Structures are given as C-alpha cells and as structure tokens.
Amino acid sequence: MRIHGFFILGLIALVALSTAMGYSMPVMFMLPVAVAYLWIRERHLYAFLLSSVFGLLPLLTARDAFMAVAFLFAAFSGIGLGLLMRRKASLGMGIAFVTVCLFLLNAGHSALFWQEYRAAWQSEMQAFSASVSEVKDAERTAPMLEALDWLAQHWLYLSFGMLFGFILLVSTVLVSALYRKAAQEGLASPANVYFSRMRVPELLVWAAIVLAGLWFLDSWRPNDVIRFIAWNGAVAMAVVYWLNGLAILVFALQAFQVRPLVAALVFSALFMLNLQQLLAFVGLFDTWWDLRFKIRRFIETRQRNA
C-alpha cells in the first residue's frame, strides 16, 4: 500500500511539473502504462483515483480544460490496456492499442490548433536555418538549408506520419517494459511478452498497396488531400514495417545465440553505415516470406544434420 502511495504521488508531481512547463508529452506516455499496471494488479480504486487526479491537476494548476480532457483520455486508455492484458492480449496488440489512442489524442490536438502549431514550427525552423546560415562553409550548409526549406513547405504532408511513428516507437519501449514486469510477477503470459515475436498483420499490406497507389495518383495529378493521406500514411507505414524488421533481426540474433557484444556490434554497424532503412523492406517482405519461420526451419535442419 505504501509503495502504491509513493508511486501515485510521484506521478502526480510529474503531471504538475509537466503542466506548469506546458510540456505534456512525457505524461501522455507514462499515464497508460502506470494506470494499466495498477489495473492488472487489481488496484482498480487506485487506477480510478489516479485517472481522476490527472484530470483535475491541469484545471487546478493551469486552468487548461483541453489538457485535463487529454490526461483523462490517456489515463482511461491505460484501463483499456489493463483489460486487454487481463484477457492475455499479446504485446503487439497492447502496443497497437496504446499507439492508436495516443495518436488520435495528439493528432486531434494538432488539427484543432494547427495554425499555432505550424507557426511555432516555422519559427523554430527559421531560427535553426539562421544558425546554419552563419556557418562560413556554404558548400556544406547549402544542401541542409534546401532540405530544411523543403521540409517547412511540406510539413503538413509529413508531420502526422512522423507523429505516429514517434508515438509507436516510444509506446513499444514502455509497453514492452510493462509486459516484462507483468510476466515477472505472474500477471501476464510469458509467451505474449517477446518483442522478437511481434509480427505485423498480413492484411496491413493492403493498406500499404493503397497508399502506394495514392502516391502515384498524386504524382500524376497533384491533389492536397491525396498527398496528405499518401505521404503521412507512407511515413507511418514505414515505421511500422521498420519495427517489424527490427523484431526479425532481434529474433535472428537470439535464434543463432549471438553473444551480446557481437549483437551490439551488429546494431552499431547497421546504424553507422546508414543501413537501418533496410529493416523496413525486411519487415514488409516478411508478409510473404515469414522470415521467422524460415530461420527456425534453417536452425532445425542444421541441428538435425549436426
């Protein structure tokens, strides 16, 4: 009981600090995980109390009704995650649920306050471009300035996909930690907690095909609405399949019993040589190849022939 009390007080302090500083993203990510943990431990009263306090604090500290509603939504998505975990939902389903909830919340906020959001972004881009322009080496700065200018002009067509990807990556880390903790305490099935076994649903490839068609349609006959859907969707889909490719790589390293030091060298080389984009293609083609199955079959064949 005392541990739960300190846990809640710490989260309340985090909410109050984030609200006062006007930066709510850390709270948005922590809320679902914290509330879900209380829920799967059958501390339902604490979960509801925590959710209610989160909703009241923005009103009391900053008189921000929108943030209060946002915190409540994020907290109650944690209850939804807890219910899924109690029903033995897999890690992938838990990550997908939290990602969609937080994306809808943040995308709705961006859409409602788009003008202010865009003005702040352009101001930051201009300040950064000005700092880059001060560098005397024009040959090195010119490509970067062109890229920044292009990004500023096309921010609407990329920002929502980038937001989804960022939320997906952070949610993967936090929800994976929650599932691991729950499995250690006997609150989740060990079979459901492995990141390496996560696999993108095969039907999602049809969404990728539709987005590719919209991309070519926009190239043929430019249209702002089609471009918004195609570009943002392509960015979001690329992160999804990149994550699937990363899971396959982790599965392969574990299956071949690669030592931690060698695995660290593999990841370092992948990013240093700028080859990490290949993981998205690996994750996409896994739809047809089922690479994990092929890796298991290869290892079983090698063991039989040994």
Secondary structure, DSSP 8 states (H G I E B T S, - for coil): -HHHHHHHHHHHHHHHHHHHHT--HHHHHHHHHHHHHHHHTT-HHHHHHHHHHHHHHHHHHT--HHHHHHHHHHHHHHHHHHHHHHTT--HHHHHHHHHHHHHHHHHHHHHHTHHHHHHHHHHHHHHHHHHHHTSS-HHHHHHHHHHHHHHHHTGGGTHHHHHHHHHHHHHHHHHHHHHHHHHHTTSS-GGG--GGG----TTHHHHHHHHHHHHHHHHHS--HHHHHHHHHHHHHHHHHHHHHHHHHHHHHHHHTT--HHHHHHHHHHHHHTT-TTHHHHHHHHHHHH-HHHHHHHHHHHHHHH-
